[in-house]
Amino acid sequence: MFRRRIKHTQRYQEIINAFLKNGLSHFLFRMGLIDRSKTAQITEENINLVDLGIRLRAALQGLGPTFIKLGQIASTRRDMIPEEIASELEKLQDNVQPFSYEEVLVTVEAELGGPIDSLFQAFSETPLATASIGQVHTAQLFTGEEVAVKVQRPDIRSIMDTDLEILHDLARVVENRVEWARRYRLREMIEEFSLSLRNELDYEVEGRNGERVARQFENDSTIHIPKIYWDLTSKKVLTMEMIKGIKVTHIEELDEKGYDRELIAARLADSMFTQILEYGFFHGDPHPGNIYILPDNVIAYLDFGMVGQLREDLKYHFATLLINLQQGSSKGMIKTFSAMDLLDENTDVPQLKHDLECLITKYYDTSFNEISMGTALADVFAVAYRHRVRIPTEIAILGKAILTMEEIIKKLDPGFSVMKAVRPFGEKLFKQRLNPKNILSRSWDDLVENMEIIRDLPKDLKEIATTVKKGRLRFDINVKELQTFLQRLDKISNRLSFSIILLSFSILMVGLIIGTAIADKQALLFRFPVIEIGSIIATLMFLFMIFSIFRSGRM
C-alpha cells in the first residue's frame, strides 16, 4: 500500500510537471490543482484556444499511452470541448519505440503455454507495426497460413492502472472545485474512458468484437473481416489472418492497379451505415490504417479494439436529428434532444432554438446530397457545447467515426454524398418505427412498465409513510420539475386507464363473439348488431390511443 502511494505520488508529480513544462499552469489552476502563485500571467482575454490545444497535445503526448488514448477519445467530444482544442487532440499519435523480441517471446510463451517454435512454424523478429499498447509481428502456422500476431507491451496494464487511478482521483478533486466538471459529470466520463481502455487491453474482447462485425457481413463478399485463431489467442496475444492489401488512402496505387475508387467509396459508406443503423454495433475507429482494399474492390476492416454501440432509440434519434437539420426544423431538433433526455432545467431553450435556427440557415437551401454529414454533426456538437448539452458517448463516437469515414471517401470519390448514402437507412428506420407490429410491441412494453410502477406504488407509499413517521423526510422540490413530473404522471395514468378500458372492452367483445358462435345466434341490442358496433368502437379506441402516443412523441 505504501509503495503504491509512492508510485502514485511520483506519477502525479510527472503529470503536473508535464503540464507546467508546456505552459499550462493556468489550465491547472482553473482545475484547482495548483495555487495561483505557480500560474503564468494569463488572462481570459489572451487565451488562444488553438495554442492551448497545441500545448495540451504536447503534454499528453509526453505522458504516454494512457493520456494519448485519453486525448484521442476527448477529441470526439466536441459537445464538451471547443473545436480548436478537439482538432489538435485528433493529431495525437502513438509515437513509441518497439519493445525487444526477447520481451515478445516471454509474453507469447507465457500466454500461449509453450515454446514459440512449437506454436508457430516461423515468427518474424522485427515488428510489422508498433503502437502504444502493443505491436504486430508476422508469423506462419504449421498449416502454412500466414498470420499477424499482436503482442501486448510488457507491464502496460500496471502503468495504465496507475494512470487511471490517478485520473479518477483528479476527476473527483476537479468535480468538487469546478462547476463545468460537475455539470458534465467528469467522474462518469473517466469511468467510461477507463472501461473503454481496459477493453482495449483485453485482446479476447477485440477478437469477439471483430467476429460480431464479421457476422453482419457473412452473406456479403464485398466486406472482409480477418479470421481469429482462438487457439493462439489470449488476453495479451491476438493471432489473426494476415491481410495483404492496399491502404485505402493510397490513391495512386489503387489507380495503378485498376481499382474502382467510386465503387470502393460506395461500399465503404454502405458497410459503415449497415453497422451503425442496421445492427447498432460498429467499428469505432475507421481511420486509414484500419481499412485495406483487397482484389475485386473488397474492403477489409482491421483492429476492433474500439467499437461503438447504438440502442434502437439512439439509432432513430440520430436519423431524426439529421432529417430535422436538413428540413429546417429547430423545434424537431429540440424535441429530439428532449426525447434523448439531454435537456435539463438549466437549459435556455429559447436561446438554444435561436442558435439551432442560425445553424439551420446554413443548410436549409442546400441540397441534401451536398451536405457534409461530418461537418453537420460537428456544427450540432458545437451548439451543444455552447449550451452545455451533453451528447451521449455513443453518438460522440459515431460522429467521430463518420467524420473519419467521410474524409477517406472524399479522397476516393470527391463527388460522393454521404448524406445521400445514409438516406435509405434513415427511411428504413422510420418505416420500421411505423410498423404496426413494432408499435404494438412498444405500446405493450409501455403498458407493462406502467403496470410495474402501479404495482410498486403501495410499497413505495408505505416506505414514505415510514420515513415520515421517523421524522427523516426531507423536501428539496424544484417547482418547475414538480410540475413536469405531475404532468407526466397524469399522462401515464390517463394512458394506462385508457389501455385497461380498451383491454376490458376487447375481452368483453371476444366473449360475445364466442357466445354467439356457440349459440349460433346474432347478438342484438335494441335491434342493433352488438358485435359489429363494438368492433367499430374498439377500433376507434385503438386508433385514438396510437394517435395519442405518436402525438406525445414518446414511444
Secondary structure, 3 states (H helix, E strand, C coil): CHHHHHHHHHHHHHHHHHHHHCCCHHHHHHCCCCCHHHCCCCCCCCCCHHHHHHHHHHHHHHHCHHHHHHHHHHCCCCCCCCHHHHHHHCCCCCCCCCCCHHHHHHHHHHHHCCCHHHHCCEECCCCCEECCCEEEEEEECCCCCEEEEEEECCCHHHHHHHHHHHHHHHHHHHHHHCHHHHHCCHHHHHHHHHHHHHHHCCHHHHHHHHHHHHHHCCCCCCEECCCECHHHCCCCEEEEECCCCEECCCHHHHHHCCCCHHHHHHHHHHHHHHHHHHHCEEECCCCHHHEEEEHHHEEEECCCCCEEECCHHHHHHHHHHHHHHHHCCHHHHHHHHHHCCCCCCCCCHHHHHHHHHHHHHHHHCCCHHHCCHHHHHHHHHHHHHHCCCCCCHHHHHHHHHHHHHHHHHHHHCCCCCHHHHHHHHHHHHHHHHHCHHHHHHHHHHHHHHHHHHHHHHHHHHHHHHHHHHCCCCCCCCCHHHHHHHHHHHHHHHHHHHHHHHHHHHHHHHHHHHHHHHHHCCCCEECCEEHHHHHHHHHHHHHHHHHHHHHHHCCC
